[in-house]
Amino acid sequence: MANKTAPDSSRRSERSRRAIFDAALALVGEVGYDKLTIEGIASRAGVGKQTIYRWWPSKAAVLLDAFTAGVDDYSTEGLPDTGDLAADLKAVLHATTDEFNDPAFQAPYRALAAAGANDEQLSRTFVARLMEPGTQLYIDRLRAAQEAGEIAAGADLRITVEMLLSPFSQRWLMRTGELTYDFVDTLVDQVLGGVRPRG
């Protein structure tokens, strides 16, 4: 009698999760967050809605996991360090500008931002899983620059990072202006101008 290999439930679960993530990200771009439903995600993913409810309590939780999938593997290399802090920050923020201007990125990020405005726990989880790891990479790069004498010894590095990233996020989220390389370059130059060593 031939041996039959038992189905690998972990692989099946991972395939289901990936299908659910893909479905959630695609649907939020197509129908928007308000019309996004667990039923719709389940149908697109080819799974039962009880499968989704077994893993997540809400559509916001599904979308958050889908959007932040892979964040645990956040680059351990950190931001580039060529010895030119301004150039390094501009290069990273140029790439971030491209990402934020990508419709596939915009839909889930805006949906999570809107949902987080009314859901404190969701917002805190989003910050902890996505924003804080990115912020820490900037802090680490600025600390290296500070140790090299490129930034004043007394400068608060977290506030310096917030001075860089908050106007960027505000312009994008509130659509107060175009998110462009020129904007990013000016932002970097003005922020660094305020934290360079004096004298």
N, C-alpha and C positions, 0 to 999 in steps of 0.2 A: 504494500500500500504506500503510495507516494506521500512524502511528508508535506504538510501544508504550513506555510509560514503564517503566523497570526498577524493580522493587520497592525501596523504600527500606529497606535492611537496618538502618540505625540506628534508624529509627522502629519497625521490627518488634522489634528488640532491646529498645527502651525499653518497648514494650507488654508484652513477655514479662517483663521485670524487674518492672514494676508489678504484673502478674498474680501473679508469684511472691511479691512482698512482701505483697500483699493476702492471698494464700493462707496464707502463714506466720503472719501476725498473726491471721487468723481461726482457723486450726487450733490454735494454741497456746492460745487461749482455750477452744476446744471440748474438746480431748483432753489438754491439759497438755503440758509439755515432754518428759516421759519417753516419751510415746507419739507425739510429733511425729517424723515421718520425712521424709527427702528424697522418698521415693516418694509419700507422702501429699501433700506440697506440690506435687509435679509433677502429680499427678492433678488436684488442685483447680485448679491454674493452667492446666491444659490444655497442658502442655509435656512434653517427654521429660526423664527424670531426668538424662540426660547433659548437657542444656542447663544444668541447675543445677550439676552437677559441673564444668562448664567455667568457671563464674564463681565458685563457692564451694567450699571444701574440706569443709564440714560444715554441719549444720543450725544450729549455734550462729552460724556466720558469716552464714548467710542471715538468721537472725532479727535479728542485730545490725544488718545493713545495712537491713533492713526497718524496724526500730524507729528508727534514726537517720537515715532518709532525710529530706533537707531540712535537716539540722543545719548543713550548710555554708552554708545561707542564713539562719543564726541572725540574729535581729534586730540590726541595727547601731545601733538607736536607744538601746539600753541600758535600764536600769530607769528608771521615771518619776522625775522630780526636780521636785517641787512646792514644795520648800523645807521640807517636813516629812518628815524621814527615817523616823520611826516609821510614819507613815501610808503612805508609799511602800512600805516593806518589808512591811507588813501586807497591802496591796493585792495585791502580787505573790504573797505566800505564801497568800493566800486563793485566788487563781486556781490556784496549784500544788496546794493541798488538793483543790480540785474535780477536778483532773486525776488526782491519785493515788487518789482515791476512785472514779474511773471504771473499771468492770470491763474495758473495752477497753484501757485503759492498763495496768492491774494485771498482767494475764496475761503479756504479753511482758517487762515490766520484772522481775517476780519470777523468770521463767524465766532471764533473762540474769544476774540476781544469783546465782541458784543455780548456774548453769553456770560463772560467773566465779569462784566460790569454789574450784572445782577446776581452773580453767584460767587460769593467770596471764596469758598473752598476751591472751586474750579480755577479762579484767578490765582490763588496761592499755589496750586499744583502746577499751573502753567508756568508761573515764574520760577518755581523750584526746579522743574524738569527741563525747561528750555532756555529761559532768559538768564538765570543765574550761572549756568555753566559757561554761556557765552560771555557774560560780564566778567567772569573770573579770568578768562583768557586775555581780555583787554587789560585787566588789572595786572596780571603777570607780566605782560609786555611793557606796561608803563613802569612797573617796578624795576625792570631791567634797565629801562631808560633813565630812571631816577638814580639808580646805583651808578650809572655811567656819567652822571652829571648833566643829562639833557633836560631834566625836569627838576624844579626847585625841591630841595630836601623837605620843605614843609608842606608841599602840595598834597591834598587828600586825593588819593588815587581813585577811590570809588566815585567820589563826586566828579572828578575829571572824566571818568568813563561816562557817567550820567550826562555830563555836559555835551559829550559827543553823541550819545545814542538817543537821548530824549528828544532833541529837536528833529533828528532823523525820523524817529517813530511818529512824532506828532505831525510832521508834514505829511507823512504817508497815510496815517490813520484818519486824520481830519481833512485830507486833501487840500491843505492850505497852499500848496504849490507843487510843482513838478519835482520828482525825486531824480536828480541828475548828478553826473560826475562833477559838474561845476559847483553845484550846491555842496556836495560832499567835500570837495577840495577847500572851499572857503570855510566850511565848518571846522575842518581839521586845523587849518592855519590859524583861525581865530582862537580856538580852544587852546592850542599849544602856545600861542602868543601870550596867553594869560598865565601859563604855568612854567614858562622857561625861567631859568635862574636869572636874577637881576645882577647887573654890574659886570 
